[in-house]
Amino acid sequence: MGLKTTKWPSHGALLLKSWVIISLGLYMQVSKNMACPSVCRCDRNFVYCNERSLTSVPLGIPEGVTVLYLHNNQINNAGFPAELHNVQSVHTVYLYGNQLDEFPMNLPKNVKVLHLQENNIQTISRAALAQLLKLEELHLDDNSISTVGVEDGAFREAISLKLLFLSKNHLSSVPVGLPVDLQELRVDENRIAVISDMAFQNLTSLERLIVDGNLLTNKGIAEGTFSHLSKLKEFSIVRNSLSHPPPDLPGTHLVKLYLQDNQINHIPLTAFSNLHKLERLDISNNQLRMLAQGVFDNLSNLKQLTARNNPWFCDCGIKWVTEWLKFIPSSLNVRGFMCQGPEQVRGMAVRELNMNLLSCPTTTPGLSLITPPPSIVPPTTQIPTQPAATPSKNYTPLTPTVSKLLPTVPDWDDRERLTPPISERIQLSVHAVNDTSIQVSWLSLFTVMAYKLTWVKMGHSLVGGIVQERIVGGEKQHLSLINLEPRSTYRVCLVPLDAFNYRAGEDTICSEATTHASHLNNGSNTASSHEQTTSHNMGSPFLLAGLIGGAVIFVLVVLLSVFCWHMHKKGRYTSQKWKYNRGRRKDDYCEAGTKKDNSILEMTETSFQIVSLNNDQLLKGDFRLQPIYTPNGGINYTDCHIPNNMRYCNSSVPDLEHCHT
């Protein structure tokens, strides 16, 4: 008798294998949940122990956790168990907002990102950082770290450190002995007054350096301090006390340079000569009054230049900036060049300054408007003048020199007299050249795209004649008015168009000039004809006004006549329609018994009369009035129509409308 063997079904083995896998997964999940500290919450690879008023790190942090949240507790330096250092899976630890006064020991050995800001850390030892060989990012902002509290070479022990943030501490100098692979260093908002030449030595990988809000001066920065930073891309030294940019800035890779909020009053010509890749430069909020010509010439890749809130003095020293701004490429954005002096051009953009006004005259009493600052005495330059067409002997066109700052207007006896300008920013001069021509010259303190010049002949009654005008380009400064009448006064006005600083009504300036008398033999006849023309021109407005007034009066009379005729006709029709109402009292009438009856019983002293409302004739027939005696002693009447004198109409008193006498 043999044994019978059966083969295990293949699907049964598959089910068993699946059951084993599921069981193992459940066991691992349960074991992991059991390993999570009771005061914390575990979610996959994250352990949340934050904001639980803990004084120490909980025991039993399981392996496999990558991020550990311990911030906003009361953990002190004694609260780090030794077993925490052996948890190899943790790479990020949040410990900000605790009560640490020293750099903690026994942190996870493989941590890469460590947040220790907002504690009270005062000292940093080499031994503590020597445990963190894989640390790459260290946040120590807002602590109480001082220069003496950092052990020499402490940060160098963290050989993998890339980012070091030491903002808002009590450092008086940059710590010496930083790791050579450091890429970003922030030491802003400290008390740093000195940077030694050893501070950044061997930091050939540093790309971003922020030293804002310190006490740095040019004397506190050692010579050649920044020359070792060959890979530096961004350098910010804002809110310090520099008088000029730091020398020897590395230009190989520097892209952003921030120098605002210092005391910089001059920039050497070679300050930016090596910064060929610089794209952004900010020199705002300093004490710059002028710039050395060519200081930006080597900044071939510059894309943004900001120069706000500097006391720019717009004299001849700023002329090259005006020309440079007009020819920069469109890819370069320049902001903040606004004149703060002299008073004549305060508030004007340097780009829009009139080049002819940016001269350097010598100092003249009473003309402080053109006087340069005390520390700057630029050379005197003369702007060549453009002669007017057929000028007279005593005429000189306006030039931007001190001697001709005010425009001149000739008097009747050809003697020039000074006339104060109507506007402080536009100067206008008119001068009679001969009996038919007037020369007009002007000078503007700001750039103008075009001018509108208008002139009109003035009459004896101060009523002007026909106004003539002409548009000229902004580059012109004079114009000759020809074909004018001899011995006539003309009023000339100049209006700037499309000016950036133009304010309507304020930059319009006018002046008057009188042409010379004619030297021809028939001068008297010409004068007579001119007087007749003037009289005709004077009478024309009054004649036109009279015609218009007469037409208006005629129209009003016609309208009034039509209105009166209409009212008269309407009144007549109304009186005919309601003639029965004249001379009667309303109490004398009484309507008949029904609404369809359109007659009215008219009562007089001796008789009764029936009158139709619509003036239609009543049908022939007899009407009889029947007295009705009422209980109160009054007498009522009713009438009944008796057709063909056949019978009386009997009526019942209660069914009728009665008219009481």
Helices and strands as residue ranges (DSSP letters): H 10-35, E 41-43, E 46-48, E 67-69, G 77-79, G 82-86, E 92-94, E 113-115, H 126-130, E 137-139, G 155-157, E 163-165, E 184-186, E 208-210, E 234-236, E 256-258, E 280-282, E 304-306, E 312-313, G 316-318, H 319-326, E 333-335, E 339-341, G 343-345, G 350-352, G 355-357, G 402-404, E 408-410, E 416-418, E 426-432, E 438-444, E 450-458, E 468-473, E 478-481, E 489-497, E 509-514, H 523-577, G 579-581, G 586-588, E 589-591, E 599-603, E 608-612, E 622-629, E 635-642, G 643-645, G 653-655
